[in-house]
Amino acid sequence: MDYGIRPMSATDAQAVCQCRYPGEYGFYDMDADPDDLREFLNFEGWEPDTKFAVTDGSGELVGFYEFVTRDGVTEVGLGLRPDLAGHGLGREFLRFGLRFGLRFAAERFRPRRFKLAVVTFNQRAITVYERVGFAITQRFVQNTNAGHYEFVEMEADPTSLSL
């Protein structure tokens, strides 16, 4: 699939919030946590140049990326549209976003590391992240989405990613 990327608009954010993931992946529905939903839709409160909409070749929204850099570490957040998840597109989507993120962050922030967090039941995402060069650095429990969930934090050196 050919991907494009643009700064996320309020309309894009609304579309992302309408996504519904099946089964246990409903954990990723934006309205599963009211605080996360409020933050995601607070367009005026977004840090500049952090949220991006990913489109397909026809300009249709297929997912999003968020890059927040602090102290030399770029935290990556991402989401692929539910109807596209689980069909072998994850690695390509991740590689596209990270290539963009590397160029974007390198120009502005020069990160030493990329970091992301993923709930431990999402083994297919963890596998994709490991395949491009992320490694688990710690486990933690977070109170979110009306429950306590175990997450893994994963990190990668930008120069060692398989993109």
C-alpha positions in Angstrom: 0.0 0.0 0.0 1.2 3.5 -0.8 1.1 5.8 2.2 1.0 9.5 2.6 1.3 11.6 5.8 0.0 15.0 6.8 -0.4 17.0 10.0 -3.5 15.7 11.7 -6.6 17.9 11.5 -9.5 18.1 13.9 -11.5 16.1 11.3 -8.9 13.4 11.2 -8.9 13.2 15.0 -12.7 12.8 15.0 -12.4 10.0 12.4 -9.8 8.2 14.5 -12.1 8.4 17.5 -14.9 6.8 15.6 -12.8 3.6 15.0 -14.0 0.5 16.8 -11.6 -2.5 17.2 -13.0 -6.0 17.6 -12.8 -8.1 20.8 -10.0 -7.4 23.3 -8.6 -4.9 20.9 -11.5 -2.6 21.8 -9.0 -1.6 24.4 -7.7 0.8 21.7 -11.0 2.5 21.1 -10.3 6.2 21.9 -13.4 6.5 24.0 -12.4 3.5 26.2 -10.7 6.1 28.4 -12.5 9.5 28.7 -9.3 11.3 29.7 -7.5 10.0 26.7 -10.4 10.9 24.5 -10.6 14.5 25.8 -6.8 14.9 25.3 -6.9 13.5 21.8 -9.8 15.8 20.7 -8.3 18.9 22.4 -7.0 20.2 19.1 -6.1 23.6 20.6 -4.0 21.8 23.3 -1.9 19.7 21.0 1.8 20.2 21.0 2.8 21.5 17.6 4.1 19.0 15.0 3.3 15.9 17.1 0.2 14.3 15.5 0.0 13.1 11.9 -2.7 11.4 9.8 -1.6 8.5 7.6 -3.4 8.1 4.3 -3.5 5.6 1.5 -2.9 6.3 -2.2 -6.3 7.8 -2.6 -6.0 10.1 0.4 -8.2 8.0 2.7 -7.3 8.0 6.4 -5.7 4.6 7.4 -4.1 5.5 10.7 -2.1 8.0 12.7 1.2 8.6 14.3 2.3 10.8 17.2 5.9 11.7 17.9 6.8 13.5 21.2 10.5 14.1 21.9 11.8 14.8 25.3 15.4 14.6 26.6 16.6 12.9 23.4 13.9 10.2 23.4 11.1 10.2 20.8 8.0 8.5 22.1 6.0 7.0 19.3 2.2 6.5 19.4 0.4 4.9 16.5 -2.8 3.4 15.3 -3.9 1.5 12.2 -7.6 1.6 11.2 -9.3 -1.5 12.7 -10.4 -3.0 9.4 -6.8 -3.0 8.2 -5.3 -4.5 11.4 -4.5 -8.2 11.4 -4.0 -8.4 7.6 -0.2 -8.3 7.5 0.0 -4.5 7.0 1.5 -3.7 10.4 5.1 -4.0 9.6 4.8 -1.9 6.4 2.7 0.7 8.3 5.3 0.8 11.2 8.3 1.1 8.8 6.6 3.9 6.9 5.8 5.9 10.0 9.3 5.3 11.6 11.1 6.4 8.4 9.0 9.6 8.5 9.6 9.9 12.2 13.3 9.5 11.8 13.5 12.2 9.2 11.1 14.5 11.0 12.6 14.0 14.5 16.2 14.1 13.2 15.7 17.5 11.6 14.2 19.0 14.8 15.2 16.9 17.8 18.0 14.5 17.0 16.7 11.7 19.2 19.0 9.1 20.7 16.2 6.6 21.1 12.7 5.7 20.0 10.4 4.4 22.7 6.8 3.1 22.7 4.5 1.2 25.0 2.1 -1.6 24.2 -0.3 -3.6 26.3 1.1 -7.1 26.7 -2.0 -8.9 25.3 -1.2 -7.3 21.9 1.4 -9.9 20.9 1.0 -9.3 17.2 2.1 -5.7 17.7 5.0 -6.7 20.0 6.2 -9.1 17.3 6.1 -6.4 14.6 8.0 -4.0 16.8 10.6 -6.6 17.6 11.0 -7.4 13.9 12.0 -3.8 13.1 14.5 -3.6 16.0 12.6 -2.6 19.1 13.5 -4.5 22.3 11.5 -4.8 25.6 13.2 -2.6 28.2 10.6 -2.9 31.1 7.2 -4.0 32.1 4.7 -1.9 34.1 1.1 -1.9 35.1 -1.0 1.2 34.3 -4.5 2.1 35.4 -6.3 3.0 32.2 -9.5 2.2 30.3 -11.3 1.4 33.6 -8.8 -1.3 34.6 -5.2 -2.2 35.4 -3.3 -3.4 32.4 0.3 -4.7 32.0 2.3 -3.0 29.4 5.8 -3.4 28.0 8.0 -0.5 27.1 10.1 -1.0 24.0 13.1 1.0 22.8 15.3 1.2 19.7 18.3 3.0 18.6 17.3 4.9 15.4 20.4 3.8 13.6 19.7 0.1 14.2 16.1 0.0 13.0 15.3 -2.3 10.1 13.5 0.1 7.9 
